[in-house]
Amino acid sequence: MDDLSQWRTAFVIGLSIAVFLVWFNKSGSDFKDGFKAKKKK
């Protein structure tokens, strides 16, 4: 059972890091593309 608990912990940590990286990439592209467009509006 302890082994399963370790896998769950690793999965949750890995998933949260993956979600953060996806969000960071999206917000980074918004910063690159979005600021100039938003200032023009």
N, C-alpha and C positions, 0 to 999 in steps of 0.2 A: 504493500500500500504506500510505503514511503517513496518508492520509485515513481509511482503514478503522481504523487503530490509534486515531486520535483519536475516532472514533465508538464504538469499544469502550470506551475510557476513560470517555467521557461517559456511556455506558450503565451501566457498573458504578457510577460515582459516583452517578448519578441513582437507580439501583435501591437502593443502600445508603441513600441519604437517604430514599427512599420507605418502605423497610422500617423505618427508625428512626422515622419519623413515625407509621406504623401502630402500632408497638410503644409509642410514647410516648402516643398516644391511648388505647390499650387500658389501659396502666398508669395513666394519669390517671383513666379512668373507674373502674378498680379502687380507686384511692385515694378517689374521691368516694363510691362505693357500698359498697365493701368494708370499710372500717375500722369503721364502726358495727356492721355485721353481724358482723364477726369479734370485736369486743369483747363483744358480747352472748353469743356462744357459750361 
